[in-house]
């Protein structure tokens, strides 16, 4: 959810609620809508529009302090953009700035890990090339000694 990784980067709905300064239950109402139809919700609107839900929200759960399992969502960058577009004023601006920063941090972390792996691979290749050159040199010296 790409050359960086096959894994989709997400932020927990708990973290998003904190960024927005909202109760998690209120955010879930925005995402899921209300049963009485007073608030359609993002997920029902996406489903009605035939959008793949997993591009935006991935249902998950967490355990609270008492050990009770509760519903939450892993929210993709596109899901955060949808939530951010529903917010108005300073709260919307601050949330957008926060989630953009958070996703950029995740992407930079993945890129740096890939760079370290790439550098390690290059170093191993150089070591192998050096070992091969030394082996060729030793073989040439051995051949010269055998000819004399």
C-alpha positions as CSV (number, residue, x, y, z in Angstrom):
1,X,0.0,0.0,0.0
2,X,6.1,0.5,-4.8
3,X,9.8,0.1,-4.7
4,X,10.0,1.2,-1.1
5,X,8.1,-1.8,0.3
6,X,5.1,-4.1,-0.4
7,X,3.9,-3.1,3.1
8,X,1.3,-0.3,3.3
9,X,2.3,2.5,5.6
10,X,-0.5,3.3,8.0
11,X,-1.2,5.3,11.1
12,X,-3.5,4.0,13.8
13,X,-6.9,5.6,14.2
14,X,-5.9,6.1,17.9
15,X,-2.9,8.3,16.8
16,X,-5.1,10.1,14.3
17,X,-7.7,10.9,17.0
18,X,-4.9,12.2,19.2
19,X,-3.6,14.4,16.3
20,X,-7.1,15.8,15.8
21,X,-7.7,16.3,19.5
22,X,-10.8,14.1,19.4
23,X,-12.0,11.1,21.2
24,X,-11.3,7.9,19.3
25,X,-15.0,7.0,19.4
26,X,-15.9,10.3,17.7
27,X,-13.3,9.6,14.9
28,X,-14.8,6.1,14.5
29,X,-18.2,7.7,13.9
30,X,-16.7,9.9,11.2
31,X,-15.1,6.9,9.6
32,X,-18.0,4.4,9.9
33,X,-21.0,6.8,10.1
34,X,-23.9,6.5,12.4
35,X,-26.4,3.6,12.4
36,X,-29.3,6.2,12.5
37,X,-28.1,7.7,9.2
38,X,-27.5,11.2,10.6
39,X,-23.8,10.9,9.5
40,X,-23.1,8.9,6.4
41,X,-19.4,8.3,7.2
42,X,-16.4,7.9,5.0
43,X,-16.5,4.1,4.7
44,X,-20.1,3.8,3.6
45,X,-19.5,6.6,1.0
46,X,-16.4,4.8,-0.3
47,X,-18.3,1.5,-0.5
48,X,-21.2,3.2,-2.4
49,X,-18.7,4.6,-4.8
50,X,-17.0,1.2,-5.4
51,X,-13.7,2.4,-4.0
52,X,-11.4,-0.4,-2.5
53,X,-11.7,0.2,1.2
54,X,-8.2,-1.1,1.9
55,X,-6.7,1.8,0.0
56,X,-7.9,4.0,2.8
57,X,-8.8,2.0,5.9
58,X,-7.8,-1.4,7.3
59,X,-9.9,-2.7,10.1
60,X,-7.8,-3.7,13.2
61,X,-8.0,-3.9,17.0
62,X,-6.1,-3.0,20.1
63,X,-6.3,-3.9,23.7
64,X,-7.1,-1.2,26.3
65,X,-5.6,-1.0,29.7
66,X,-8.1,-3.5,31.1
67,X,-7.2,-6.0,28.3
68,X,-10.5,-5.5,26.4
69,X,-10.2,-5.7,22.7
70,X,-11.5,-2.7,20.8
71,X,-11.9,-1.8,17.2
72,X,-9.6,0.6,15.5
73,X,-8.4,1.2,11.9
74,X,-5.0,1.3,10.3
75,X,-5.3,4.4,8.2
76,X,-3.3,4.9,5.0
77,X,-2.1,8.2,3.7
78,X,-5.1,8.4,1.4
79,X,-7.4,7.7,4.3
80,X,-5.7,10.5,6.3
81,X,-6.2,12.8,3.3
82,X,-9.9,12.0,3.3
83,X,-10.2,12.7,7.0
84,X,-8.1,15.9,6.7
85,X,-10.3,17.2,3.9
86,X,-13.4,16.8,6.2
87,X,-11.7,18.9,8.9
88,X,-12.1,22.7,8.8
89,X,-10.0,25.6,10.0
90,X,-6.9,25.4,12.2
91,X,-7.6,21.8,13.3
92,X,-7.7,20.6,9.7
93,X,-4.4,22.4,8.9
94,X,-2.7,21.0,12.0
95,X,-3.9,17.5,11.3
96,X,-2.8,17.6,7.7
97,X,0.7,18.9,8.7
98,X,1.0,16.2,11.3
99,X,0.0,13.3,9.1
100,X,2.1,14.5,6.2
101,X,5.1,14.7,8.5
102,X,4.4,11.3,10.0
103,X,4.2,9.6,6.6
104,X,7.3,11.3,5.4
105,X,9.2,10.0,8.5
106,X,8.0,6.5,7.7
107,X,9.0,6.7,4.0
108,X,12.4,8.2,5.0
109,X,13.0,5.4,7.5
110,X,12.2,2.8,4.8
111,X,14.5,4.5,2.3
112,X,17.4,4.7,4.8
113,X,17.0,1.0,5.5
114,X,17.1,0.2,1.8
115,X,20.1,2.5,1.4
116,X,22.0,0.6,4.1
117,X,21.1,-2.7,2.5
118,X,22.3,-1.4,-0.9
119,X,25.6,-0.1,0.5
120,X,26.2,-3.5,2.3
121,X,25.6,-5.3,-1.0
122,X,28.0,-3.0,-2.8
123,X,30.6,-3.6,-0.1
124,X,30.2,-7.3,-0.4
125,X,30.6,-7.1,-4.2
126,X,33.8,-5.1,-3.8
127,X,35.2,-7.6,-1.3
128,X,34.4,-10.5,-3.7
129,X,36.1,-8.6,-6.6
130,X,39.2,-7.9,-4.5
131,X,39.3,-11.6,-3.4
132,X,39.0,-12.7,-7.1
133,X,41.8,-10.3,-8.1
134,X,44.1,-11.6,-5.4
135,X,43.3,-15.2,-6.4
136,X,44.1,-14.4,-10.0
137,X,47.4,-12.7,-8.9
138,X,48.3,-15.7,-6.8
139,X,47.6,-18.1,-9.7
140,X,49.7,-16.0,-12.0
141,X,52.6,-16.1,-9.5
142,X,52.2,-19.8,-9.0
143,X,52.2,-20.4,-12.8
144,X,55.4,-18.2,-13.2
145,X,57.1,-20.2,-10.4
146,X,56.1,-23.5,-12.0
147,X,57.6,-22.4,-15.3
148,X,60.9,-21.5,-13.8
